[in-house]
Amino acid sequence: MEDSGSCADARRGGGSRSADGEGVRLNPLAEMLNKTLSEDGCPVEALLSRAGRRMYFPYGGILGQGAEARGCEINATIGMAFEEDGSPLTLPSFEKYTRLPKSAFLYCGSSGMPELRAAWRRMQLRKNPGLEGKTFSNPIVTNALTHGLHIVAELFAEPGDAVIMPDFHWDNYDLIFGDMRGVARETFPMFAPGRRFNVSGLAERLSAPGDKKIVLLNFPNNPTGYTATAEDAAAIVETVAAAAASGKKILCILDDAYFGLVYEDGVHGESLFTELCDLSPDVLAVKLDGTTKEDYVWGMRVGFMAFGWRGATDAQLRAVEAKAAGAVRASISNVSSIGQHMALCAYAEPTFDEEKRGKYAILRARYEEIKRILAEHGEYLSAFEPMPFNSGYFMCVRPKGVDAEAVRRRLVEGYSTGTIAMSGLLRLAFSTTPLGKLEKLFANVYAAINDLRA
């Protein structure tokens, strides 16, 4: 690390600046972070986009000066308002809708509430016992997973790069990486013969020419509701390790939005981040997760982003956290304080785990009902093929002989039934369909397909 004098110069914006690949002069703070992230074989600097190389967290300026003023008798630094007694100056019209402390109305900082970050890290370790003893960053709070994906795309992806992902994927990936960042998408068929995850398709994409590879995996998968089995997961990890050993620098983005919602034995029970965060010095794993789907608070918009790679030092982890926090500050400044306080308070409730088990049981019962329906109605297989599913909120069917979009329209117009058509499939959300209406849902899909055939 630089000495304190150099840090002080950087905070003031002084000193000479080097240029990035486009001739843009780098802030000295960005230079310091890039230097830290290139030492001792660290893979992060080599994977950064030009925007990622330019990114830094502004420790000086308003933030730095405000930090220095903490504890002063008179603190006239930050853009918030306080009562005469020093408490937040808030309106009763807002206060009456929450039992949270007044501090919930204040800024939380671009990295998020320290207490919430620590609590989420503890929960990550509890949900993923394989992480125990491994080195990975503290989570940065994001405005749910979409914002986290945007930050990853900004820091690491740019025109000329490609994102490797299954052909069945959330359509917002195309918007975030393709339309926003100009990044190509290299897809492979998600399922291999035998209805297993297509590891050989992933291996083929990873072995293609090019030293930098970006892989995006989402389990449980949206739209299919499929999670890698234990066997799948071991093969995925082995494939990534082999690609890294061949000289590739690999960014593995793990979208864990639906984490924990697994309904079958033999399914990989932890995030792939567990195996990938210390797999190789040439593999940077990024875990994106959050409260949204896991904790059934879709509108609260609180997510998390964590980083890990083999050999990561504390200084390097702080440096990549600073890059991510800088991207948060540059886009939304900070995530909703009320949402973060709500999450922290909920996690401290003694009934929290029991409440989650109850909601999980509702979704699992619907999953089991779908399995029963498909098993008892063999005639449905003449109209559609159910895709492999074992987890999450959704399952998909592939209509036979008719277009999925045409089926979707027919269901809306003729059967008052809403579904999503994507990638040639019809996505059915059992997360929003009451148990008693699942039988009718599949009967309607069957009837709509036969209508179109006729």
N, C-alpha and C positions, 0 to 999 in steps of 0.2 A: 504493500500500500504506500501511497505518497505520504510525505511528512506533513505535519500540521500546517506549515507555511504554505505548501502547495495546495492543501485543501482550502485554506482560507482564500488564496488567490482564485481558486475555482469557484468558490461560493460567490465571490465578487464579480465573476465573469472575466477576470483578468487573465494574463498569460497568452501565449500564442495558441492558435487553434489549428488542428490538422483538418483535412477535408475527407468527406466520405466519397463513395464511388461516383457521385453525381457532381462533385465539386462544391458541395455545401459544407461550410465550415462547422466543425463540431464544437459544441460547448465543452469546456474543460471537464465538467462533471461527467459528460458522456464519455470522454476520452478515458477518464479514470475507471469508469465501469467496464469499458471495453478491454482495457489493459488487464483488469482483474479477471475478466471472463475469458482471457486467452492464455492464462498462466497454467502451468502444470498439466497440459493436455486437456483442459476444460473444453467441452464441445460447444458451449453456448455461443461464443463470439463467431465461430465459423458458420453457425446456422442463422445468425441474425440477418434480417433484411436491412436494406439501407436505412429505412425508417427506424428499425430496431437499433441500429448502430447510433443513430442520432438521439435516441430516447434516453432520458435521465430523470431523476426526481430532483426538483429544485429545492435543495436543502437550504439555500440562501434566500434572499429576497424576503417577501412577506412572511413565508413560512419560517425561515431561519430567525428572522428578527422577532417574530411572535413567540417562538420557542424560548429565545433568550429572555423575553419579558415575563415568562411564567413566574408567578410568585411575587412579582413586583406589587407594591402597594397600589399603584395606579397603572393599569394596563390598558392603554389606548391604542392597541395594535390591530385587533382582528375585526372583521366585518360581521359581528353579531351584536345583539343588544341585550342589556342587563337591567334589572330593576335597581332601585336605590340600595337594596340590601345585597346586591351581587348575584341574585338568582336570575335565571333566564327570563327575559321580558316576553311573556307569551300571552296569547288570548284565551280566555276561558272558553270561548266557542270551540277551540280546538282541544283544549285540555280535557273537556268533559267526555270526549270520545275515547280516551285512553286512561288506563290506570298506571301508566308508566311514569317514572320520575321526570321532572322537567328537563333533566339532562338529555332526554330522548329527542328534544327539539334542537339540540346543538349539533354542530358539525362533528363528524367522527374521524376525519382525516382520510387521506387517499388510500391508505393500506387497510383501513377498517378498524373497528374497535379492537384494541389489544386483547380485551377479555374474551370477546367472541372468537377471535382468531385462535386463541389458546384453547378455548372450549371445543372448537371444531376440530382442531388437531387431535385432541384427546379422543374425540368421537371417531375420527379416521382410524386411529390406532385400535380402538375397541372393535370397530366394524371389520378391520383388516388386520388380524393378528400377525400376519406375515410381515407387516411394516415394523414391528417391534425391533429396536436396535438398529434400524436403517436410518440413513441420513437423507433428509429431504427438507425443503424450505417450509417456513411457516406459511399458511394459506393467506393469500391476498383476497380481500373481499371485493367481489364484482357485482354488477347489477344483474344478477342471475347468470345463467350459462351463456346466453347469447352474447352478452357483453364480454364474457371471458373468451369466447371464440373469436370475437372481433379483436381483442387485445392480442391473442396469439397470432392471428393473421397479420396484424399490423407489425408485430415485433419480428416475425420469422418468415413471412411469405411475401413474394413480390412477383411481378411479371418475369417469366423465365423459369420460375419454380412450378412444381406440380404437386397436388395433394392426392395421395393414394387412398382410396376408400372403396367399400363395396358398392355395387350398383344400386342396392336398396339402401337409401340413406335419406336423412331429413333434407328437404328441399332448401332450407335456409343455409346449408353449407354452400350451395351453389351461389347464393346471393352474397354471402360474406366473403368467401374466398375468390369466387369467379368475378362477379359483377363489381364488387367493391375493391378488390385488390388485383384483379387481372391475372389471377393464377389459374393454370389449367387443372382440370380434374382428371385423374387417371383411375378409372374404375375397373373392377374385376367382378365376375359373377359371385354373389355372396355365398351361394350354396353349391357344393360339389355333389356328384352322385352319392347317393346314400343319405342325402339331406343333412349333411354336415357342413360346417364352415369351410369355405374354400381356401385353405392355407396355401395350396400350390399357386392359386391365383395371386395371392399376396406376395409370395416368394418371387414369382415371375416379374411383378412390378418392381420389387425391391432390387432385383438383380439387373434391371435394365441400365443402360449407360447413364452416367451422372453420379457425382460423389455426394450430393446433398439430396436426402429423401425426407419427405414429410408424409407421415401415416396418420390417418384419422380413423379411430375405432370407437364405436358407440354400442355398449352393452349395458342393459338390455337395449336392443336395437329399435329405433324408430325408423321405419314403420312396422317391421316384422314381429317385434316382440321376442326375438331370439337372443339368447345369451350363450356365449361360447361354453361348451362342456369343459370339464377338467382336461380331457384329452385335446380338445381344440386349443385351449389356452396354452398347454405345454408346447404344442406344435407352433403356435404363433410366436411364443417367446424364443423358441429355438430358431425360427426363421429370421427374426430380427437380429438375434445374436450372430447368426451366420453372415448376414448382410453387413453388420458392423465389422466383423472379423475380416471381411473382404476389402475393407477400406472405406465403406460408406459412413457418412455422418448423418445420423437419423434423428429426426424429431418425431416422437410418438405422442399424439394428442389423444387423450382418453376422455371421451364425453360420457361421464357417469351419471347423467341426469336421473336415470330411473334406478339407481343403485339400490340393491337390497330386495327388489321386488322379483324374486326368483321362486318358482313354484314346483320345481322338479329336483329330485336327487341327481347327483352326477354333474350338475351344472357348476361352473367355476364360481365359487362363492365370494371371492374377493375381487377388487379392482385389479386389472392387469398392471396398474401402477405399482402394485406390490412387487411384482417380478421385474418390471422394467426400470424402476427408479435407481437400481444399482446394478443393472445388467452389464453395462460396458461404459468406459470413458467416452465412447463415441455415440452413445444413445442418450438423448435428453428426453425425459418423460415429463409430460405436463398433465396433471389431473384436474379436470373441471367437474365440479359437483356443486351441490347446494341444497337449500331447503325446498325449492320449488315443487319438484315431484316427490322427493323422498318424504317430506314432511307435510305435503298436501296444502301448501300455501302459495299458490301459483301467482297471485297478485302482489306478494310481498317483495319479490325480486331481490333476494339475497343469495348470492352464489360465492364460490371460492375457487381459487387457482393456486396449485402447488407445483413445485418443480423438483426434479431429482435426477442425478446421474452418478455413476460410480466415480469416487474420488473427489466429490464436491467438498470444498472447504466452507467454513462458516462465512468467510469474506465473500466467496463467490455466490453463495446462496443469498446473502444480503444484497449483492450487486444485481442479481437477476430479479429479486423482489423489488429493488429500486426501479428497474426498468418497467416492471409491471405497474407499480404504483404511479410512476410518471405517466404511463398511458392512461391510467384511471383519471389522474388529475387533468390531463390534457383533453379528456373527452367529457366526463361528467363531474369532475372535481372530487366527489366522494359519493358513496352509496347512502341511501336513505338511513338516517340515524334511527328513526322510529322502527323500521324493519329490523335493523340489527339489534336494538334493545328488545324487541318482541322475541326474536329468536333466542337471545341469551336468557331471557326470563323463562321462556318455555322449556329450554333444556334443563333448567334448574328445578322444574316441577317434579315432584316424586312420582306422579302418575304418567309422565311423558312416555316412557317405554311401553307401558301397558296400553296406552291410547294408540300408539303406533301399531302394536300387535293386533288390536281390534280392527283398525282400518285395513291392514294387510289381509286379515282373514276375509273381509268382504271381497276384496279383489281376487283372492285365491279361490273363493267359492264360485265366482263368476267364471274363472279360468276352468275349473273342474266341470262346471255346467256346459261350457263350450265343448270340452272333450267328450262329454256324454252325448251331446247333441250330434256331433260329427260321427261318433261311433254308432249311434242308433239310426242314423239316416244315411244309409249307403247310397240312396238315390242322388244325394247332393253331389257326390263325386262325379256324376255325369255332367254337372253344370259348372263346377269350379274345383280347383285344386287348393286345399289349405296349405299354406306355406308353413315351414317349421316354426314353432313358437313354444316358449317355455317360461315366459317372464314378462314383466313390464305392464303397459297399459293397453297394448294393441295386439291384434293378430291380422293376418292378411290372407286373402284368397285371390287366386288367379282365375278369372272367368275363362271358360273354354268356348272358343269360336266366336266370341263377341268382344267388343272394345270395352275396357274398364270404365272409361269416361261415359260411354253410352249407358252402361249399367247404372252408374252413379246418377245420371240424369233421370233415368226411368224410375229409380227408387224414390227420388224426390217427388217426381210428378205423379207417379201412380201408386206409391205405397207410403207416402209421408215418412220416408226413412232417409236419414242423412248419413253418408259415408264419405270417404276421401279416396279419389282415384289418383294414383301416382305410380310411375315406373311400370305401367301395365298391370298393376295390382289394385285391389280394392281394400283399403285399410278400414278395419272395424274396431272402434274404441270400446272395449268392454268396460273400461274405466268409467264411462259415462252412461252405460246401458244397465238399467236395473236387472237383477237376476231373473225376474219374472217375464222380462221382455226379450231375453236372448233367443228363446225358441222362435218367437215371431220374427226377430231380426234375420235369422238364417233362412227361415221359410220365405221371407220377402226377397232376399237375395236370390234364392233358387227360382222363385217365380219371375222375377225381373229378367233374369238371364233367359229363361224359357220364352218370355214375351218377345224378347229381341230376336231370338232364334226363329220364332214363328213369323 
